[in-house]
Amino acid sequence: MKLSAAVAAYFTDPKYPSMGFTVVFLKLIGLWHLKKVHYIMPFCLFISFMSQIMHVLMSKRIVHFSLNMFQTGFFHLGFFKMVLYFSNLSKWMETFNWLSEMEIQQQKDIHLKPIVDRYIKYSNNVAWAWFIACYMTFLFNYGENVLMVVIQMETLHEIDPTYIWFFFLWPKDPLTGRWNVYPYILLQFLYAFCAVLYATAFNILCVSTMIAMAGQIEVLSEMFRRALDTDSEEEQYHNLISCYKRYVHILYIQNNLNKIMSSTLFIYLLIASINMSLIIFSLANLQQSSKIASQVLIISLMLEAFYYYWHGHKVMHQSQCVSAAVYDSDWVDKSPRVRRLVYIMSSTVNRKLVYKAGPFNEVNVTTYIQILKVTVSFYKLMCDTNVYRS
C-alpha cells in the first residue's frame, strides 16, 4: 500500500489536477519541455517506418507485406500521433493550462469542488487503467510473436519474414541464420515498445482532455443554475454574462482539440474496424497460441475505440445539458431584464459539442456501434468472397 501510494503520488502534479498522470508521463518520455534531443527517437521511428515501406516496394510479395503492415498499423500510429503532438504543441499547452487553472480555481468553491474532484479522480484512474492495459496487451501479443519466431527458428532453421515486420536491411525470404533473425527481433521490440509508448501517451492525452472538458461543461451547468442565487439584479446579470463568456471559451478550446485529434481518430477508425474483421477472419487458420493472442488483440482494439468514443460521448451529453441548466436557475420571479437574458442564454448555449473522426463521423457511442457493424459487415463480405472462390 505504501508503494502504490508513493507511485500514485509521484504521478501527481498539483498544477494539473485532472491531468497529473498525463503530464508526468509526458515529462518521463521527454515530450513536455521539448529540446532538440527529444526529436531523436521520433526520427529513428520515422527511419524504421520508411525502411519497412522500402522493403515492401522492393519485395516480390507487395500485397502480402502491405496487408501485414496494415495489420500492425496500430504500432505505426504511434509515430503519426507524435508528429501530430509536436506540430500542435502550443495548442496542447494552451489547453492544459486553461483547464488546470479552471480546476484549481473551482476547487476553492464549495459548490463546484465536488464536481471537479469527481472528474479529477476519474481522469487519473482511467489514465492508470489504460496505461496498464496497453502494455499488458503489448507484452502478451509481442511475447507470442517472439515465441513463434524462436520455435520456428530453432526447429525449422528458417522463418517467413511476415513474423518480423522490421525490415531495415531488406532481407530475402525465408530468413535463415540466428544472426540474421534475432537482431531483427531486438530491433522490432525497440520499435514496437517506443511506438506503443508514444501511442499510449497520445491516447491518454486525448482522453484526459476529453474528461476535463466534460467536467468543465458540467461545472458550467452548475454555475448557470446558481447564477441567480443573489438578491442584486446587477449581480444576477453579471453572473449570467460571466457564464456565457466561460461557455464561449469552452467552445474555443473544444474546437482546438477537435482540429488536433480529428485526422488521427479517422485513421484509427479505419484501421480498427478493418483490422478487427481481418483478425476475426483469420482466427480459424491460426495455431492455438496465435488464436488467443489475436482474440486479446481484438478485445483491445474494441476497448481502445470504446475508450475514445465513450468519453467523446460524455462531452456531447454534458453540452446538451447546459441549456436546460439555464432554466434550472431561479428565474421565475426575477426582473423582465434578467428573464429576457435567461431566455437568450438558453437559446444560445444549446450547441451540441462533438469531436469528429474525419469530416463525417462523430466521436460518440452511436459511431462506436457503427464501427462494430462495419467490422461484422466486412467480415461477412470476406467470408462470402472466400466461399464464392471455393
Secondary structure as UniProt FT lines:
FT   HELIX           2..10
FT   TURN            14..15
FT   TURN            18..19
FT   HELIX           20..28
FT   TURN            29..30
FT   HELIX           36..39
FT   HELIX           40..58
FT   HELIX           62..71
FT   HELIX           73..87
FT   HELIX           89..106
FT   TURN            107..108
FT   TURN            110..112
FT   HELIX           113..156
FT   STRAND          158..159
FT   HELIX           161..163
FT   STRAND          175..176
FT   HELIX           178..225
FT   TURN            226..228
FT   HELIX           233..282
FT   HELIX           283..285
FT   HELIX           288..327
FT   TURN            332..333
FT   HELIX           336..348
FT   STRAND          356..357
FT   TURN            358..360
FT   STRAND          361..362
FT   HELIX           365..389
//
